[in-house]
Amino acid sequence: MICAGITKAGNIITVDYVAGDGTRGASWSDPYRLVDILDTSVANGWGVTVQSGTDFSHYFIPYRVTIEGADTYALIQEEGVMIETTESYAFYVSGANFRSITSAALKPHNIISSSSYKQFHIYNNAAGTSLIQDTIFNNFNIFRARGDITFQRVCFEGVSSATIPYTVGDGITFEDIVISMGGSVFTPFGDFVSASRIKIQYSSYGIVIGYGNLNISNLQIQNCDYDLRLLSFAAGIIANLTDCEVDVTSTRKGIVGNGDVTLNLLSTFKINITNGDGGTATLYDQFGNVVATQTLSGEWEVAGKVLYYKRYYEVTDGVESADEITEYFPFSLVVTKAGKQTLTVPGINIEAGEITHVRAGMIDVLEYTEALIEGTIDEENFDFEFKEEEFTFELD
């Protein structure tokens, strides 16, 4: 469809809904598609082309693409697009409603590429929502996102820096992500409160910490030059990594201002004690501090996550003023229950990237009665009496 809401000025194609396009572009029932850009381009001689197959179409657009306007709805579905432009940005979503999804299982992933290593931005902090699923982003210098955006089953290949979210307070969800062959590939700036199952590989840095508070679970970093980079960009930054496969010895520090960052590594603890129901379980760190205690009933998952490693890094007046590491493992578990022997499980270590499982069993207190006669007989007539002693004791 040739659309009035799709225009070109210089090196920029803009998609912005206008009433003249009727229902097209006005809702998710009838969103703007890449084919609309193609049809409008053909009508105006802009040079957009396409190669189409049975289940997939791949477009070539020799301009920057901007999608804007709170009333604009645009969709990429089972499609690819290569953008080649002299502009700094290859693709820019500004306050619009944008989706890149597949229609059903086993359908091809979308592929969005830049041939000239440009930037890709989704800025929905003021308006608009975006959903990015089953999509591959390839060869972008910087990928930035802010606002109400959900990323699920997304792959970034050859992206130098994925700055997600870009500002504090962004409502971004980041799940089932692969980031590969980049530079400082994952650089969260704002408060990242929903991120899980992220794999970063074959890059210069796995994750850059220091620009915003983080809560991330199930992060895997493999085959990177450095797994972690700590930066002194702001004060009071806290990064919580739960059940994450990271090598804390593979860390590089950087001074980019005055600030401090606390890196916390945490583990999910699940404890299952046979015959332990009704008993009291207490988990201790290596310093003897009580981590958690619970009356057992079935499997006990320790409320909250267990802190096993902390690193505090601080820069003051442009000079490193603190770099403190505290390891809280190995842990120990003590279980007590009436009629059972006290159970102690020492030396509980942590496997990075794995849930910590503790499985053991309790046995009954054993009771013994023992009578002994000792000595020699050297008289024919003597009087004596038996004295019986009964006692109980516990075996550790």
DRENNUNU-570152 format. One record per residue: x, y, z of N, C-alpha, C in turn. Coordinates in steps of 0.1 Angstrom, whole numbers, padded with zeros to 4 digits, always signed. Layout:
XYZXYZXYZ...
***
This chain:
+0008-0012+0000+0000+0000+0000+0009+0012+0000+0006+0022-0009+0012+0035-0009+0007+0043+0003+0015+0048+0012+0010+0054+0024+0015+0068+0025+0005+0077+0029+0009+0091+0031+0017+0093+0043+0016+0084+0053+0024+0085+0065+0038+0080+0064+0042+0076+0052+0056+0072+0049+0062+0082+0040+0072+0089+0045+0078+0100+0037+0093+0099+0037+0099+0106+0028+0114+0107+0028+0119+0121+0027+0128+0124+0035+0135+0137+0034+0150+0135+0035+0157+0138+0025+0172+0136+0024+0174+0121+0026+0182+0117+0036+0186+0103+0038+0178+0096+0048+0166+0101+0051+0157+0096+0062+0143+0092+0057+0139+0080+0058+0125+0076+0056+0118+0076+0070+0107+0083+0070+0100+0085+0083+0086+0078+0082+0083+0070+0092+0070+0064+0093+0062+0070+0104+0051+0077+0101+0044+0085+0111+0029+0085+0107+0021+0079+0114+0007+0077+0110+0000+0090+0108-0008+0090+0096-0017+0102+0093-0030+0096+0090-0041+0104+0092-0054+0099+0091-0057+0095+0076-0050+0101+0067-0052+0097+0053-0049+0083+0050-0042+0075+0058-0040+0061+0056-0050+0052+0062-0061+0058+0067-0072+0050+0072-0068+0042+0084-0071+0029+0083-0068+0020+0094-0053+0015+0093-0047+0017+0082-0033+0012+0081-0024+0021+0090-0017+0014+0099-0008+0021+0108-0014+0026+0120-0028+0024+0122-0035+0030+0133-0036+0021+0145-0033+0008+0143-0035-0001+0154-0027-0014+0151-0026-0023+0161-0020-0036+0158-0029-0045+0149-0041-0041+0147-0049-0049+0137-0045-0047+0123-0039-0035+0120-0035-0032+0107-0023-0022+0107-0011-0028+0112+0001-0019+0113+0008-0016+0100+0016-0006+0100+0025-0004+0089+0035-0016+0088+0038-0020+0076+0048-0031+0074+0059-0026+0065+0069-0034+0064+0080-0031+0055+0076-0031+0040+0066-0039+0037+0061-0038+0023+0054-0025+0020+0049-0018+0030+0044-0004+0028+0055+0005+0024+0066+0004+0031+0078+0012+0027+0082+0009+0013+0082-0004+0009+0086-0008-0004+0076-0002-0015+0063-0003-0012+0053+0002-0022+0054+0017-0024+0056+0024-0012+0057+0038-0013+0070+0042-0020+0080+0035-0018+0093+0037-0024+0092+0035-0039+0086+0024-0044+0084+0022-0058+0077+0033-0065+0066+0038-0058+0058+0048-0064+0066+0061-0065+0076+0063-0056+0083+0076-0056+0098+0075-0061+0102+0062-0065+0115+0061-0070+0126+0062-0060+0124+0057-0047+0134+0059-0037+0145+0048-0038+0142+0037-0043+0153+0027-0045+0153+0016-0034+0142+0014-0027+0140+0003-0018+0137-0009-0026+0144-0021-0022+0141-0033-0030+0139-0045-0020+0134-0056-0026+0131-0068-0017+0134-0080-0025+0138-0091-0017+0139-0104-0022+0130-0113-0014+0121-0120-0020+0110-0127-0013+0111-0142-0016+0108-0149-0005+0107-0164-0006+0094-0168-0001+0092-0181+0002+0080-0187+0006+0076-0181+0020+0085-0182+0030+0082-0178+0043+0089-0165+0048+0097-0159+0039+0106-0148+0044+0108-0138+0032+0108-0126+0036+0112-0115+0027+0123-0107+0033+0133-0103+0025+0144-0095+0029+0145-0082+0021+0144-0071+0029+0144-0058+0022+0157-0051+0023+0160-0043+0013+0172-0034+0013+0168-0020+0013+0171-0012+0023+0167+0002+0024+0180+0010+0025+0182+0019+0015+0195+0027+0015+0193+0040+0022+0185+0040+0033+0183+0052+0041+0181+0049+0056+0182+0058+0064+0178+0057+0078+0163+0055+0079+0158+0047+0088+0144+0045+0090+0140+0050+0104+0131+0060+0104+0126+0065+0117+0111+0062+0118+0107+0056+0129+0093+0053+0132+0090+0062+0144+0080+0071+0143+0077+0080+0153+0062+0083+0155+0058+0089+0166+0044+0092+0168+0037+0082+0177+0030+0087+0188+0023+0079+0197+0012+0071+0191+0007+0076+0179-0004+0069+0172+0000+0060+0161+0013+0058+0160+0019+0050+0149+0021+0035+0154+0017+0026+0146+0019+0012+0149+0027+0005+0137+0038-0001+0140+0047-0006+0129+0051-0020+0133+0051-0029+0123+0054-0043+0126+0064-0049+0116+0074-0057+0121+0082-0066+0113+0079-0080+0117+0076-0089+0107+0072-0102+0111+0077-0112+0100+0085-0122+0104+0091-0131+0094+0098-0123+0082+0106-0113+0086+0112-0105+0076+0126-0101+0080+0134-0097+0070+0147-0092+0072+0148-0078+0066+0157-0070+0071+0160-0057+0065+0174-0053+0067+0180-0049+0056+0194-0044+0056+0193-0029+0054+0199-0021+0063+0199-0007+0061+0213-0002+0059+0214+0006+0049+0227+0012+0045+0225+0027+0044+0231+0035+0053+0228+0049+0053+0241+0057+0057+0242+0069+0054+0252+0078+0058+0249+0085+0071+0237+0083+0076+0233+0089+0089+0239+0081+0100+0240+0087+0112+0246+0080+0124+0237+0069+0128+0224+0071+0127+0214+0061+0131+0209+0053+0119+0208+0040+0120+0202+0032+0109+0187+0031+0111+0183+0029+0124+0169+0026+0127+0166+0033+0140+0156+0041+0141+0153+0049+0152+0138+0049+0155+0134+0043+0166+0120+0044+0171+0119+0054+0181+0110+0064+0179+0108+0075+0188+0094+0077+0193+0091+0071+0205+0077+0073+0210+0066+0067+0202+0069+0056+0195+0060+0049+0186+0057+0035+0192+0048+0028+0186+0045+0014+0189+0051+0005+0179+0061-0002+0183+0069-0010+0173+0070-0025+0178+0068-0034+0169+0070-0048+0172+0078-0055+0161+0087-0064+0166+0094-0073+0157+0092-0087+0163+0083-0095+0156+0079-0107+0162+0077-0118+0151+0075-0130+0155+0071-0141+0146+0057-0145+0148+0050-0150+0138+0036-0153+0139+0033-0166+0146+0043-0176+0146+0041-0189+0151+0054-0196+0154+0053-0207+0161+0065-0215+0163+0071-0220+0150+0084-0221+0150+0091-0227+0138+0092-0217+0126+0087-0205+0128+0088-0195+0118+0102-0189+0118+0107-0183+0107+0120-0177+0107+0121-0165+0116+0133-0163+0122+0136-0151+0130+0137-0139+0121+0133-0128+0126+0135-0115+0119+0150-0112+0120+0156-0105+0109+0170-0101+0109+0170-0086+0105+0176-0079+0115+0177-0064+0112+0192-0061+0112+0197-0056+0101+0212-0054+0100+0215-0040+0095+0227-0036+0098+0233-0024+0093+0246-0028+0085+0247-0024+0073+0259-0027+0065+0271-0018+0069+0268-0007+0076+0279+0003+0078+0281+0006+0092+0277-0004+0101+0280-0003+0116+0274+0010+0122+0261+0012+0120+0254+0024+0126+0247+0021+0139+0239+0030+0143+0232+0028+0156+0218+0025+0155+0213+0017+0164+0199+0013+0165+0193+0018+0178+0183+0026+0178+0177+0032+0190+0162+0029+0191+0157+0025+0203+0143+0025+0206+0141+0034+0218+0135+0046+0216+0133+0055+0227+0118+0056+0229+0113+0049+0238+0098+0049+0242+0096+0054+0256+0105+0063+0261+0104+0067+0274+0092+0077+0276+0088+0084+0266+0078+0094+0266+0064+0088+0262+0065+0079+0252+0052+0073+0247+0056+0061+0239+0046+0053+0236+0047+0041+0228+0052+0029+0236+0050+0017+0231+0054+0005+0237+0060-0004+0226+0070-0012+0229+0076-0021+0219+0078-0035+0224+0077-0044+0215+0079-0058+0218+0088-0064+0208+0100-0069+0212+0110-0075+0203+0111-0089+0207+0107-0098+0198+0108-0113+0200+0114-0119+0188+0122-0130+0190+0127-0138+0179+0133-0130+0168+0142-0121+0172+0149-0112+0163+0164-0112+0164+0171-0111+0153+0185-0110+0153+0189-0096+0149+0197-0089+0157+0203-0076+0154+0218-0078+0150+0222-0074+0139+0235-0077+0134+0242-0064+0130+0255-0063+0135+0264-0053+0129+0260-0038+0132+0256-0036+0145+0253-0022+0149+0264-0018+0159+0268-0005+0158+0278+0001+0166+0272+0002+0181+0261+0008+0182+0255+0010+0195+0240+0006+0194+0235-0001+0203+0221-0005+0204+0216+0001+0218+0206+0010+0217+0201+0017+0229+0186+0015+0230+0182+0013+0242+0167+0012+0244+0163+0019+0257+0152+0025+0257+0146+0031+0269+0131+0032+0268+0125+0030+0280+0110+0031+0280+0104+0017+0282+0092+0016+0277+0084+0004+0279+0087-0006+0268+0096-0015+0270+0101-0024+0259+0103-0038+0265+0099-0048+0258+0101-0062+0262+0110-0069+0251+0121-0075+0255+0129-0082+0247+0129-0097+0251+0125-0106+0242+0125-0120+0244+0130-0128+0233+0139-0137+0236+0145-0146+0225+0151-0137+0214+0161-0129+0218+0167-0119+0209+0182-0122+0209+0188-0121+0197+0202-0123+0195+0209-0110+0190+0220-0106+0196+0228-0095+0191+0241-0100+0187+0244-0098+0174+0257-0103+0168+0265-0091+0163+0277-0090+0168+0286-0080+0163+0281-0066+0167+0274-0065+0178+0270-0052+0183+0280-0047+0193+0286-0036+0191+0297-0031+0200+0292-0029+0214+0281-0022+0215+0276-0018+0229+0261-0019+0229+0255-0028+0237+0241-0028+0239+0238-0020+0252+0234-0008+0251+0231+0000+0263+0216+0000+0266+0213-0010+0276+0199-0013+0279+0198-0015+0294+0189-0007+0301+0182+0005+0296+0191+0017+0296+0187+0027+0289+0196+0039+0287+0194+0049+0299+0182+0049+0305+0180+0058+0316+0173+0051+0327+0175+0058+0339+0169+0052+0351+0154+0052+0350+0148+0041+0355+0133+0040+0356+0127+0034+0344+0135+0030+0334+0129+0024+0322+0123+0010+0325+0111+0008+0319+0104-0005+0322+0107-0016+0312+0120-0019+0312+0125-0029+0302+0126-0043+0308+0121-0053+0300+0122-0067+0303+0132-0073+0293+0141-0081+0298+0152-0086+0290+0153-0101+0293+0148-0110+0285+0148-0125+0288+0152-0133+0276+0160-0143+0278+0164-0153+0268+0172-0146+0257+0183-0140+0260+0191-0132+0251+0205-0138+0249+0209-0137+0236+0223-0141+0233+0230-0129+0227+0242-0126+0233+0250-0114+0228+0264-0120+0224+0268-0118+0212+0280-0125+0207+0288-0116+0198+0301-0117+0200+0311-0111+0191+0310-0096+0190+0311-0090+0202+0310-0075+0203+0321-0069+0211+0319-0057+0215+0329-0050+0223+0325-0050+0238+0322-0038+0243+0316-0037+0257+0301-0040+0255+0298-0053+0253+0285-0056+0247+0273-0053+0255+0274-0054+0268+0262-0053+0276+0265-0042+0287+0259-0030+0285+0262-0019+0293+0249-0013+0298+0243-0018+0309+0230-0013+0314+0233+0001+0321+0225+0011+0317+0227+0024+0323+0217+0027+0335+0205+0023+0333+0195+0026+0343+0193+0015+0353+0182+0016+0361+0179+0006+0371+0173-0006+0363+0180-0017+0362+0176-0028+0355+0169-0038+0364+0156-0040+0364+0149-0048+0374+0144-0061+0369+0144-0063+0356+0139-0076+0351+0148-0081+0339+0157-0089+0343+0166-0095+0333+0170-0109+0337+0168-0119+0328+0172-0132+0331+0175-0140+0318+0183-0150+0321+0187-0160+0310+0194-0152+0298+0205-0146+0302+0213-0139+0292+0226-0146+0290+0230-0148+0278+0243-0155+0275+0251-0145+0266+0264-0142+0271+0273-0133+0264+0285-0141+0261+0290-0140+0249+0301-0149+0245+0310-0142+0234+0323-0146+0234+0332-0141+0223+0332-0126+0221+0333-0119+0232+0333-0104+0232+0345-0099+0241+0347-0086+0240+0358-0080+0248+0354-0080+0262+0342-0075+0266+0337-0075+0279+0323-0081+0280+0321-0089+0290+0308-0095+0292+0297-0085+0296+0299-0079+0308+0289-0069+0313+0297-0058+0319+0293-0046+0316+0299-0034+0322+0290-0029+0334+0295-0028+0346+0288-0025+0358+0293-0011+0363+0283-0003+0366+0287+0010+0372+0278+0022+0368+0269+0020+0358+0261+0030+0354+0247+0030+0360+0243+0019+0365+0229+0018+0371+0228+0005+0379+0218+0005+0388+0216-0007+0396+0210-0018+0388+0215-0030+0391+0211-0042+0383+0206-0053+0392+0196-0060+0387+0192-0073+0393+0190-0083+0381+0200-0092+0380+0200-0101+0368+0202-0115+0373+0195-0124+0368+0196-0138+0371+0199-0147+0359+0206-0158+0361+0210-0168+0351+0217-0161+0339+0227-0153+0342+0236-0147+0332+0247-0157+0330+0251-0159+0318+0262-0167+0314+0272-0159+0306+0285-0159+0310+0295-0152+0303+0306-0162+0300+0308-0164+0287+0318-0174+0282+0327-0169+0271+0339-0172+0272+0349-0169+0261+0350-0154+0258+0350-0146+0269+0352-0132+0267+0366-0128+0272+0371-0117+0267+0384-0113+0272+0383-0110+0287+0373-0103+0291+0370-0100+0305+0355-0103+0308+0352-0110+0318+0338-0113+0321+0331-0100+0327+0338-0092+0335+0332-0081+0342+0341-0069+0340+0334-0057+0340+0342-0045+0340+0335-0036+0350+0342-0031+0360+0337-0022+0371+0341-0008+0368+0331+0001+0367+0334+0015+0365+0329+0024+0376+0336+0035+0378+0333+0044+0389+0325+0056+0384+0314+0053+0377+0306+0064+0370+0297+0071+0380+0291+0065+0390+0282+0071+0398+0283+0065+0412+0276+0072+0422+0277+0068+0436+0266+0058+0439+0270+0048+0448+0260+0039+0453+0254+0029+0444+0261+0025+0434+0256+0015+0424+0257+0001+0430+0246-0006+0429+0245-0020+0434+0241-0029+0423+0249-0039+0421+0246-0049+0410+0245-0063+0417+0233-0069+0416+0230-0082+0421+0229-0092+0410+0238-0102+0410+0238-0112+0400+0235-0126+0407+0224-0132+0403+0219-0144+0410+0220-0156+0401+0226-0166+0406+0228-0179+0398+0234-0176+0385+0245-0168+0385+0251-0164+0372+0265-0170+0371+0268-0174+0359+0280-0181+0355+0290-0170+0351+0297-0164+0360+0307-0154+0358+0320-0158+0365+0331-0154+0360+0344-0156+0366+0349-0143+0372+0348-0142+0385+0351-0129+0392+0366-0126+0391+0374-0136+0388+0389-0132+0386+0391-0126+0373+0381-0126+0364+0383-0120+0351+0375-0107+0351+0381-0097+0358+0375-0084+0360+0385-0073+0357+0380-0063+0350+0389-0051+0348+0382-0039+0353+0390-0031+0360+0384-0019+0366+0387-0006+0358+0379+0004+0359+0380+0016+0352+0376+0028+0359+0384+0039+0358+0381+0052+0365+0375+0061+0355+0362+0064+0356+0355+0073+0347+0348+0085+0355+0352+0087+0367+0347+0097+0376+0348+0092+0390+0341+0099+0399+0341+0095+0413+0328+0088+0416+0329+0076+0422+0317+0068+0425+0321+0055+0431+0311+0047+0434+0314+0034+0440+0303+0024+0435+0308+0012+0434+0299+0001+0430+0301-0011+0438+0290-0017+0442+0290-0030+0450+0285-0041+0441+0293-0051+0439+0289-0063+0431+0286-0074+0441+0274-0079+0441+0269-0090+0449+0266-0102+0440+0272-0113+0444+0269-0126+0437+0261-0134+0447+0249-0139+0442+0240-0146+0451+0236-0160+0445+0232-0169+0453+0228-0182+0449+0215-0186+0455+0207-0193+0447+0194-0199+0452+0198-0211+0460+0193-0212+0472+0196-0224+0480+0183-0232+0482+0184-0245+0479+0173-0254+0481+0178-0266+0490+0171-0268+0501+0175-0278+0511+0164-0288+0513+0168-0301+0512+0158-0312+0514+0164-0322+0523+0158-0323+0535+0163-0332+0546+0153-0343+0548+0157-0355+0545+0148-0367+0547+0146-0368+0563+0133-0370+0566+0129-0372+0581+0132-0359+0588+0132-0348+0581+0135-0335+0588+0123-0326+0591+0111-0330+0586+0100-0322+0588+0097-0320+0603+0095-0307+0606+0093-0303+0620+0106-0299+0627+0117-0302+0621+0130-0298+0627+0134-0284+0624+0144-0279+0630+0149-0265+0628+0162-0266+0620+0162-0259+0609+0174-0259+0600+0180-0245+0601+0193-0244+0603+0200-0231+0603+0212-0231+0594+0212-0221+0585+0223-0220+0576+0233-0209+0581+0246-0213+0581+0256-0203+0586+0266-0200+0574+0272-0188+0574+0283-0185+0565+0296-0190+0572+0307-0188+0564+0320-0193+0569+0324-0185+0582+0318-0174+0585+0322-0166+0597+0313-0169+0609+0304-0179+0607+0295-0183+0618+0283-0174+0619+0281-0165+0610+0269-0157+0610+0257-0165+0605+0245-0163+0611+0233-0170+0607+0228-0163+0594+0227-0171+0584+0222-0166+0571+0207-0167+0570+0201-0179+0575+0187-0181+0575+0184-0193+0584+0172-0193+0590+0167-0204+0598+0153-0207+0595+0149-0219+0596+0135-0223+0591+0131-0236+0598+0118-0237+0602+0112-0250+0606+0109-0257+0593+0114-0269+0592+0113-0276+0579+0099-0282+0577+0095-0282+0564+0083-0289+0559+0085-0291+0545+0090-0303+0541+0093-0305+0527+0106-0298+0523+0107-0295+0510+0119-0288+0506+0118-0273+0510+0130-0269+0515+0131-0255+0519+0139-0247+0509+0133-0237+0503+0141-0228+0495+0143-0215+0503+0155-0213+0506+0159-0201+0515+0152-0189+0510+0145-0182+0518+0138-0170+0514+0149-0159+0510+0146-0153+0498+0157-0144+0493+0168-0152+0488+0178-0146+0483+0190-0153+0477+0201-0152+0487+0210-0162+0487+0221-0162+0496+0233-0155+0490+0238-0145+0497+0250-0137+0493+0262-0146+0495+0270-0149+0485+0283-0156+0487+0295-0149+0483+0294-0138+0476+0306-0130+0472+0302-0115+0471+0311-0107+0476+0308-0092+0475+0321-0085+0472+0320-0076+0463+0332-0068+0459+0327-0053+0459+0335-0045+0467+0332-0031+0468+0343-0023+0462+0340-0015+0452+0350-0007+0444+0347+0007+0445+0356+0016+0449+0353+0030+0450+0365+0039+0445+0361+0050+0439+0371+0060+0434+0367+0073+0440+0377+0079+0446+0375+0093+0452+0386+0102+0447+0381+0114+0442+0390+0124+0437+0399+0118+0426+0393+0109+0418+0400+0104+0406+0410+0093+0409+0410+0088+0422+0420+0078+0426+0412+0066+0432+0416+0054+0429+0410+0043+0436+0412+0043+0451+0401+0043+0459+0402+0044+0473+0398+0032+0480+0392+0022+0473+0388+0009+0480+0386-0001+0469+0390-0013+0472+0387-0025+0464+0387-0037+0474+0375-0040+0479+0374-0050+0490+0366-0062+0485+0371-0073+0488+0364-0086+0484+0361-0094+0496+0349-0098+0498+0345-0107+0509+0338-0119+0503+0343-0131+0507+0337-0144+0503+0330-0150+0516+0318-0154+0514+0310-0159+0526+0309-0174+0526+0314-0180+0516+0314-0195+0516+0327-0200+0520+0329-0213+0524+0318-0223+0524+0308-0221+0536+0296-0225+0533+0285-0225+0543+0284-0238+0550+0276-0238+0561+0273-0250+0568+0259-0250+0572+0253-0262+0574+0239-0263+0577+0238-0272+0590+0230-0268+0599+0228-0275+0611+0213-0277+0613+0208-0290+0615+0194-0293+0616+0192-0301+0629+0183-0296+0638+0180-0303+0650+0165-0306+0650+0162-0318+0657+0149-0323+0658+0148-0332+0669+0137-0331+0677+0135-0340+0689+0135-0355+0684+0142-0363+0691+0143-0378+0687+0152-0381+0676+0159-0371+0670+0168-0373+0659+0182-0368+0663+0192-0374+0658+0205-0369+0660+0207-0356+0652+0215-0347+0659+0217-0334+0652+0225-0336+0639+0220-0330+0629+0227-0332+0616+0235-0319+0612+0248-0321+0609+0256-0310+0605+0262-0313+0591+0260-0304+0582+0265-0305+0568+0275-0294+0566+0288-0296+0567+0298-0286+0566+0303-0284+0551+0310-0273+0549+0318-0272+0536+0309-0271+0524+0298-0263+0525+0289-0262+0513+0294-0251+0505+0299-0254+0493+0305-0245+0483+0295-0241+0473+0298-0231+0465+0290-0226+0454+0295-0229+0441+0287-0234+0432+0290-0236+0418+0284-0224+0410+0293-0215+0404+0288-0204+0397+0278-0208+0386+0267-0202+0386+0257-0205+0375+0247-0216+0379+0249-0222+0390+0241-0233+0394+0233-0230+0407+0221-0235+0408+0213-0235+0421+0221-0244+0431+0222-0240+0443+0228-0248+0453+0218-0257+0460+0220-0270+0458+0211-0280+0464+0219-0287+0476+0212-0288+0487+0217-0295+0499+0207-0306+0502+0212-0319+0501+0203-0330+0504+0210-0339+0514+0202-0342+0525+0208-0351+0536+0196-0357+0543+0199-0365+0553+0188-0372+0560+0192-0373+0575+0181-0374+0584+0183-0375+0598+0180-0389+0603+0187-0394+0613+0184-0407+0619+0181-0406+0634+0174-0416+0638+0169-0416+0652+0181-0416+0662+0178-0410+0674+0188-0411+0685+0188-0426+0690+0200-0432+0691+0201-0446+0695+0203-0447+0710+0197-0457+0717+0198-0459+0731+0205-0472+0734+0214-0473+0744+0222-0485+0747+0220-0487+0762+0219-0500+0766+0220-0505+0780+0231-0515+0781+0241-0513+0791+0253-0522+0791+0256-0525+0806+0258-0538+0809+0262-0542+0823+0275-0550+0822+0284-0546+0831+0298-0553+0830+0301-0558+0844+0307-0570+0846+0313-0575+0858+0328-0577+0856+0336-0570+0864+0351-0572+0862+0357-0576+0875+0368-0583+0875+0376-0586+0887+0379-0601+0888+0385-0605+0899+0389-0619+0902+0383-0624+0915+0381-0637+0916+0375-0644+0928+0386-0651+0935+0389-0647+0948+0400-0654+0955+0395-0659+0969+0382-0658+0971+0376-0664+0983+0365-0674+0980+0363-0684+0988+0353-0694+0985+0339-0688+0988+0338-0681+0999+0325-0676+1004+0325-0661+1003+0316-0655+0996+0315-0640+0995+0301-0636+0992+0298-0624+0996+0285-0618+0993+0287-0607+0982+0278-0606+0973+0278-0595+0963+0264-0592+0958+0263-0581+0952+0250-0577+0945+0253-0571+0932+0244-0573+0922+0246-0566+0909+0240-0552+0910+0247-0543+0904+0242-0529+0902+0241-0526+0888+0229-0522+0884+0226-0520+0869+0226-0505+0866+0233-0501+0857+0233-0487+0852+0227-0486+0838+0219-0476+0836+0213-0474+0823+0216-0460+0818+0220-0459+0806+0223-0445+0802+0221-0445+0786+0220-0432+0782+0218-0430+0767+0228-0419+0763+0231-0420+0750+0240-0410+0745+0238-0408+0730+0243-0397+0724+0241-0395+0710+0255-0396+0702+0254-0401+0690+0265-0402+0682+0265-0391+0672+0276-0383+0671+0277-0373+0661+0281-0379+0647
***
